[in-house]
Amino acid sequence: MGGTLEEEVSRSRLLEILGRRTSDEPEFEAAVLASDDPKLHAELARQQIVLGGALGNAINVIGPELVVLGGFLGTLLAWDAPALEAAVAARTLPVAWEGTRIRAAALRRDRLLIGAAELAFSQILRDPASFGSTPSMVE
């Protein structure tokens, strides 16, 4: 155990237990949710406790109404949401935890496509009035 959040809450640890080198997010989540491997379940529970501590600290300081978990962290939530929420609640001040919700990112596998589209349209998003004011490359 290295002690950093990135080392303790690790997709690669879960992939290793699953016997995979790599996997896209939907395949990874499906494999986790379908598995009945006790070693995997123990690791998922351990990672939820570690993540619960980190999220609890963040909630105590920031006090968000909503915590959004992206990437494989959404899989930790999908595996056992009540357990993850209990791990967070156990490490959060009651006044900070009250009304806080934890959800998986809605974009899921489309997050990179949305980011790429936003990059392509960044000038228009930054300055909508500039749309159409630049000369066309094709005449």
Salt bridges, closest charged atoms under 4 A:
GLU8 OE2 - ARG13 NH2 3.96
GLU8 OE1 - ARG46 NH1 2.84
ASP24 OD2 - ARG109 NH2 3.90
GLU25 OE2 - ARG11 NE 3.26
GLU29 OE1 - ARG108 NH2 2.24
GLU43 OE2 - ARG13 NH1 3.89
GLU43 OE2 - ARG46 NH2 2.74
